[in-house]
Amino acid sequence: GVDTLIVTGTETDVCVLASVLGAIDLGYRIVVVSDGVCSWAAKPHDHLLALYSGRFSLQVETAGSREVLEAWAE
């Protein structure tokens, strides 16, 4: 079974947030690809990346695309 989701997308503070919160509710481990998400403005984007790795750190981590690909290759 699937236990981890790798999340990329637009609107870090809207669509990505909805996906991450839904995945948390379903019990998934989530990796948000920090350079694979974006938003309309830098400030909300940065706040949400901090929220993902801070407030939700038990289920959510942030990592760059290089780090994700290297881990996947192991």
DODOTOR-924047 format. One record per residue: residue number from 1; residue in one letter; x negated, y negated, z of N, C-alpha, C, O, CB in turn. Coordinates in steps of 0.2 Angstrom, whole numbers, always signed. Atoms other than C-alpha are relative to their C-alpha. Glycine has a CB too. Layout:
<nodes>
NODE pos code    nx    ny    nz   cax   cay   caz    cx    cy    cz    ox    oy    oz   cbx   cby   cbz
NODE NUM    A     X     Y     Z     X     Y     Z     X     Y     Z     X     Y     Z     X     Y     Z
...
</nodes>
This chain:
<nodes>
NODE pos code    nx    ny    nz   cax   cay   caz    cx    cy    cz    ox    oy    oz   cbx   cby   cbz
NODE   1    G    -4    +6    +0    +0    +0    +0    -4    -6    +0   -10    -6    +2    +5    +0    +6
NODE   2    V    +3    +7    +0    -4   -18    -2    +0    -3    +7    +6    -3   +10    +3    -5    -5
NODE   3    D    +0    +3    -7    -9   -27   +14    -3    -7    +0    -3   -11    +4    -4    +4    +5
NODE   4    T    +4    +6    +1   -19   -42    +7    +3    -4    -6    +3    +0   -12    -7    +0    +0
NODE   5    L    -2    +4    +6   -13   -56    -5    -5    -6    -1    -8    -9    +4    +7    -3    +1
NODE   6    I    +4    +6    +2   -25   -68   -14    +4    -5    -3    +7    -4    -8    -6    +3    -4
NODE   7    V    -5    +5    +3   -16   -84   -17    -4    -6    -3    -9    -9    -1    +4    -3    +6
NODE   8    T    +2    +6    +4   -20   -98   -30    +6    -3    -2   +11    +0    -2    -5    +2    -6
NODE   9    G    -6    +4    +2    -9  -111   -37    +0    -7    +0    -5   -10    +3    +6    +3    +3
NODE  10    T    -1    +8    -1    -3  -129   -38    +4    -2    +5    +8    +2    +8    +2    -3    -7
NODE  11    E    -4    +3    -6    +4  -140   -25    -1    +4    +7    +3    +8    +9    +8    +0    -2
NODE  12    T    +3    -3    -6    -6  -134   -10    +5    -1    +6    +6    +3   +10    -6    -2    +2
NODE  13    D    -4    +1    -5    +7  -142    +1    +8    +1    -1   +12    -1    +2    -1    -8    +2
NODE  14    V    -7    -2    +2   +23  -136    -8    +0    +8    -2    +2   +12    +3    +3    -4    -5
NODE  15    C    -1    -7    +2   +23  -120   -18    -5    +5    +3    -3   +10    +5    -2    +0    -8
NODE  16    V    +5    -4    -3    +7  -113   -11    +2    +1    +7    +1    +7   +10    -7    -3    +0
NODE  17    L    -2    +0    -7   +13  -117    +7    +6    +5    +0    +6    +9    +5    +2    -7    +2
NODE  18    A    -6    -4    +0   +30  -108    +3    -2    +7    -1    +0   +12    +3    +5    -2    -5
NODE  19    S    +2    -6    +1   +21   -93    -3    -4    +3    +6    -3    +9    +8    -5    +1    -7
NODE  20    V    +4    -2    -6    +9   -92   +11    +4    +2    +6    +3    +7   +10    -6    -5    +2
NODE  21    L    -4    -1    -5   +22   -94   +24    +5    +6    -1    +6   +10    +4    +5    -6    +1
NODE  22    G    -4    -6    +1   +33   -81   +16    -4    +7    +1    -2   +12    +4    +3    +0    -7
NODE  23    A    +5    -5    +0   +18   -69   +15    -1    +2    +8    -2    +7   +10    -6    -1    -4
NODE  24    I    +1    -1    -7   +15   -72   +34    +6    +3    +3    +5    +8    +7    -1    -7    +3
NODE  25    D    -6    -3    -3   +33   -68   +38    +0    +8    -2    +3   +12    +2    +6    -3    -3
NODE  26    L    +0    -7    +2   +31   -51   +29    -6    +4    +2    -7   +10    +1    +0    +0    -8
NODE  27    G    +5    -4    -3   +15   -47   +38    -6    +1    -4   -11    +5    -2    +2    +6    +2
NODE  28    Y    +6    +0    +4    +2   -49   +24    -6    -4    +3    -5    -9    +7    +1    -2    -7
NODE  29    R    +6    +4    +0   -16   -54   +26    -1    -4    -6    +0    -2   -11    -6    +4    +2
NODE  30    I    +0    +4    +6   -18   -69   +15    -7    -3    -1   -10    -6    +4    +5    -6    +0
NODE  31    V    +6    +3    +1   -34   -76    +7    +2    -6    -5    +4    -4   -11    -5    +4    -3
NODE  32    V    -1    +6    +4   -31   -94    +0    -7    -2    -3   -11    -3    +0    +3    -6    +4
NODE  33    V    +6    +1    +4   -44   -97   -14    +0    -8    +0    +3   -11    -3    +0    +3    -7
NODE  34    S    +0    +7    -1   -49  -115    -9    -2    -4    -6    +1   -10    -7    -6    -1    +5
NODE  35    D    +1    +4    +6   -55  -120   -26    +4    +3    -6    +3    +1   -11    -8    +1    -2
NODE  36    G    -5    -3    +4   -41  -111   -34    +7    -3    +1   +12    +0    -1    +0    +7    +0
NODE  37    V    -7    +3    -1   -27  -122   -27    -1    -8    -1    -7   -10    +0    +2    +1    +7
NODE  38    C    +1    +8    +1   -24  -141   -30    +7    -3    +2   +12    +1    +3    -1    -2    -7
NODE  39    S    -6    +4    -2   -11  -154   -25    +0    -7    -4    -5    -9    -7    +1    -1    +7
NODE  40    W    -1    +6    +3    -5  -171   -31    -5    -5    +3    -6   -10    +0    +7    -3    +0
NODE  41    A    +4    +5    -4   -16  -180   -18    -5    +4    +4    -4   +10    +7    +4    -5    +4
NODE  42    A    +5    -4    -4   -32  -175    -9    +1    +1    +7    +0    +6   +10    -7    -4    -1
NODE  43    K    -1    +0    -8   -26  -179    +9    +4    +6    +2    +3    +9    +6    +3    -7    +2
NODE  44    P    -5    -6    -1   -11  -167    +9    -4    +7    -1    -3   +11    +3    +6    -1    -3
NODE  45    H    +4    -6    +2   -22  -154    +0    -5    +2    +6    -5    +8    +8    -3    -1    -6
NODE  46    D    +5    -2    -5   -36  -155   +13    +3    +2    +7    +1    +6   +10    -4    -6    +1
NODE  47    H    -3    -2    -6   -24  -155   +28    +3    +7    +0    +3   +11    +5    +6    -5    +1
NODE  48    L    -3    -7    +0   -15  -139   +22    -6    +5    +0    -5   +10    +3    +4    +0    -7
NODE  49    L    +6    -5    -1   -32  -130   +19    -2    +1    +7    -4    +6    +9    -6    -2    -5
NODE  50    A    +2    +0    -7   -36  -135   +37    +5    +4    +4    +3    +8    +8    -1    -7    +3
NODE  51    L    -6    -3    -4   -19  -129   +43    +0    +8    -1    +0   +12    +3    +7    -2    -2
NODE  52    Y    +0    -7    +1   -21  -112   +34    -5    +3    +4    -4    +9    +7    -1    +1    -8
NODE  53    S    +6    -3    -3   -38  -108   +41    +0    -1    +8    -3    +2   +12    -6    -2    -3
NODE  54    G    +0    +2    -7   -34  -116   +58    +6    +3    +4    +6    +8    +7    +0    -7    +1
NODE  55    R    -6    -2    -4   -16  -114   +64    +2    +8    -2    +5   +11    +3    +6    -4    -2
NODE  56    F    -2    -7    +2   -13   -97   +54    -6    +4    -1    -6    +9    -4    +4    -1    -6
NODE  57    S    +7    -4    +1   -31   -90   +56    +1    +7    +2    -4   +11    +0    -5    -3    +5
NODE  58    L    -1    -7    -1   -24   -73   +62    +1    +4    -6    +0    +9    -7    +5    +1    +6
NODE  59    Q    -2    -4    +6   -17   -69   +45    -3    -4    -6    -3    -1   -11    +7    +0    +0
NODE  60    V    +2    +4    +6   -24   -83   +33    -7    -2    +1   -10    -4    +6    +4    -6    -1
NODE  61    E    +7    +2    +1   -42   -86   +28    +0    -4    -6    +3    -3   -11    -5    +5    +1
NODE  62    T    +1    +3    +6   -48   -98   +15    -7    +2    -2   -12    +3    +2    +0    -8    +1
NODE  63    A    +7    -2    +2   -63   -94    +4    +0    -2    -7    +5    -3   -11    -1    +8    +0
NODE  64    G    +1    +2    +7   -70  -100   -12    +0    +6    -5    -1   +11    -3    -7    -4    -1
NODE  65    S    -1    -5    +6   -68   -91   -29    -6    +5    +0    -5   +11    -1    +2    -3    -6
NODE  66    R    +6    -4    +0   -86   -85   -29    +0    +5    +6    -2   +11    +5    -6    -5    +0
NODE  67    E    -1    -4    -6   -84   -78   -11    +5    +6    -1    +3   +12    +1    +1    -4    +6
NODE  68    V    -5    -5    +1   -68   -69   -16    -2    +5    -5    -2   +11    -4    +6    -3    -2
NODE  69    L    +2    -5    +5   -75   -61   -32    -6    +4    +3    -6   +10    +1    -3    -4    -6
NODE  70    E    +5    -4    -2   -91   -56   -23    +2    +6    +5    +0   +11    +5    -6    -4    +4
NODE  71    A    -3    -5    -5   -81   -47    -9    +4    +5    -4    +3   +11    -2    +4    -4    +5
NODE  72    W    -4    -5    +4   -70   -39   -22    -5    +5    -4    -3   +11    -5    +4    -4    -5
NODE  73    A    +4    -4    +3   -85   -32   -31    -4    +5    +4    -7   +10    +2    -6    -4    -3
NODE  74    E    +4    -5    -4   -92   -23   -16    +3    +7    +1    +1   +11    +4    +0    -3    +7
</nodes>
